[in-house]
C-alpha cells in the first residue's frame, strides 16, 4: 500500500518530523508500504450497488496492519474506564452493576499513537477528536497518526466505510480546539 494523502492537523507532521519522533514516522511509512493490498481483496460483496464483486476486506487489512506494527515493537494500549455513579439522580439504582469497560488505542511506541481505521466515519472523528486526547491526558502519547483509506480505495470496500477526503474536509471546517493534540492523517490506497 502507499500513502497518497497527508493532512497535518494541529501541526501533526511538523511534530512527527522532530528528531524524537522521526524514527516512528519512518516506521509507519515502512509498515504501510509493506502491506500487499491485493492479498486482502477477499470479501465477496453482497451489495447490488457494488455489483457483487470482490472487495477489500477491512478486517483482513486491520489484521495485516496489526501483525506489521507488533512485529516492529509497537504495542496496543488499553485503559480501564471506571464510570462514576454520582451523576445518577437520587432515586435511580441501575438494575445490574456496570461491566468493566475499556478504551484502547491500536498502537503506541515512544509516545506516538496510531489508529488504523477502515470503519464508519464516526470512528475516525472519535479517534482524533476524543480518543487521542484521552490517551494524551493519560500520558501515553504526545502525537497521533490516523491511517485511513482515500476515496479510490474506499470505493472498493463495503458501503459505509469512510475516507480521507471526507474526513479532512470535516476537520478543516471543525477547526482546532485547545484540547486537541497534533495528529497526522495519512490517506492510503492500494
C-alpha positions in Angstrom: 0.0 0.0 0.0 1.1 3.6 -0.3 0.4 7.0 1.3 -1.2 9.3 -1.2 -2.8 11.8 1.2 -1.2 13.7 4.0 -3.1 16.1 6.4 -1.3 17.8 9.3 -3.9 18.5 12.0 -2.6 20.9 14.6 1.0 20.6 13.2 1.0 16.8 13.3 3.5 16.4 10.5 5.8 19.1 12.0 5.7 17.3 15.4 6.4 13.9 13.9 9.4 15.3 11.9 11.1 16.3 15.2 14.2 14.2 16.0 12.4 12.4 18.9 9.5 11.1 16.7 11.0 10.9 13.2 12.1 7.2 13.6 8.4 6.2 14.4 7.2 8.2 11.4 9.7 6.4 9.2 8.5 3.0 10.6 4.8 3.9 10.0 5.6 4.6 6.3 7.5 1.3 6.0 4.7 -0.6 7.6 2.1 0.9 5.2 4.4 0.1 2.2 4.8 -3.5 3.4 1.1 -4.3 3.2 0.1 -6.0 0.0 -3.5 -4.7 -0.6 -4.3 -7.3 -3.3 -3.8 -10.1 -0.7 -6.8 -8.6 1.1 -9.3 -8.3 -1.7 -11.1 -11.3 -0.3 -14.6 -10.1 0.6 -17.4 -11.1 -1.8 -19.9 -8.2 -2.0 -23.5 -8.9 -1.1 -24.4 -5.4 -2.3 -26.2 -4.8 -5.5 -24.6 -1.3 -5.6 -21.2 -2.9 -5.6 -22.0 -5.3 -8.4 -21.5 -8.4 -6.2 -17.7 -8.1 -6.9 -14.7 -8.8 -4.8 -13.8 -6.1 -2.3 -11.0 -5.2 0.1 -11.7 -6.8 3.4 -11.3 -4.3 6.3 -10.9 -7.0 8.9 -8.1 -8.7 6.9 -6.4 -5.3 6.3 -6.6 -4.5 10.0 -5.1 -7.9 10.9 -2.2 -7.3 8.4 -1.5 -3.9 10.0 -1.7 -5.3 13.5 0.9 -8.0 12.6 3.2 -5.5 10.9 3.1 -2.9 13.8 3.5 -5.6 16.5 6.5 -7.1 14.7 8.2 -3.7 15.0 7.7 -3.4 18.7 4.5 -1.3 18.7 2.0 -2.1 21.4 -1.7 -1.8 21.9 -2.6 0.3 25.0 -5.8 -0.2 27.0 -7.1 1.7 29.9 -9.9 0.7 32.3 -12.9 3.1 32.4 -14.3 3.5 35.9 -17.7 5.1 35.3 -18.8 7.4 38.1 -22.2 6.8 39.6 -22.5 10.2 41.3 -24.3 11.6 38.3 -27.4 9.4 38.6 -30.4 11.1 40.1 -31.1 10.1 43.7 -33.9 7.6 43.2 -32.2 5.7 40.3 -30.5 2.4 41.0 -29.1 0.6 38.0 -30.5 -2.9 37.8 -27.1 -4.5 37.3 -23.6 -3.2 38.1 -21.9 -1.8 35.1 -19.4 -4.3 33.5 -15.8 -3.1 33.3 -15.2 -1.1 30.1 -12.0 -0.2 28.3 -10.7 2.3 25.9 -7.9 1.1 23.6 -5.6 2.7 21.1 -4.3 0.5 18.3 -0.6 1.1 18.6 1.8 3.1 20.7 5.6 3.4 20.6 7.8 6.1 22.1 4.7 8.3 22.8 3.4 8.2 19.2 -0.1 6.7 19.0 -1.5 5.2 15.8 -5.1 4.3 14.8 -5.8 2.3 11.6 -9.4 2.9 10.6 -11.3 1.1 7.9 -14.7 1.6 9.6 -17.5 4.0 9.8 -17.0 7.8 9.7 -17.8 8.4 13.3 -14.8 6.3 14.4 -12.4 8.5 12.5 -13.7 11.6 14.2 -13.8 9.9 17.6 -10.2 8.8 17.2 -8.8 12.3 16.5 -11.3 14.5 18.5 -11.6 12.3 21.6 -9.5 9.1 21.9 -6.1 10.6 21.1 -6.8 13.5 23.5 -7.8 11.0 26.2 -4.6 8.9 25.7 -2.6 12.1 25.7 -4.2 13.2 29.0 -3.4 9.7 30.4 0.2 10.3 29.5 0.5 7.5 26.9 1.0 9.7 23.7 2.2 13.1 22.6 1.2 12.9 19.0 -1.1 10.8 16.9 -1.4 9.2 13.4 -4.7 8.2 11.8 -4.4 5.9 8.8 -7.5 5.9 6.6 -8.4 4.9 3.0 -8.6 7.5 0.3 -11.8 7.6 -1.8 -10.2 5.4 -4.5 -9.6 2.5 -2.0 -12.9 3.1 -0.2 -14.8 2.7 -3.4 -13.6 -0.9 -3.4 -14.8 -1.6 0.1 -18.2 -2.2 1.7 -20.7 0.6 1.8 -20.3 2.8 4.9 -16.5 2.9 5.1 -15.4 6.5 5.4 -12.4 8.1 3.6 -9.6 10.6 3.8 -11.1 13.4 1.7 -14.4 13.5 3.7 -12.5 13.3 7.0 -10.1 16.2 6.1 -13.0 18.4 4.9 -14.7 18.0 8.2 -11.5 18.6 10.3 -10.8 21.7 8.2 -14.3 23.1 8.9 -14.4 22.0 12.5 -11.2 23.9 13.3 -8.8 23.2 16.1 -9.7 23.2 19.8 -7.3 24.0 22.7 -7.5 20.3 23.9 -6.7 18.8 20.5 -3.2 17.2 20.1 -1.1 17.1 16.9 -2.3 14.4 14.6 -1.1 13.3 11.1 -3.8 11.9 9.0 -2.5 9.6 6.3 -4.7 8.6 3.3 -3.7 5.3 1.8 -4.5 3.3 -1.3 -3.6 0.1 -3.0 
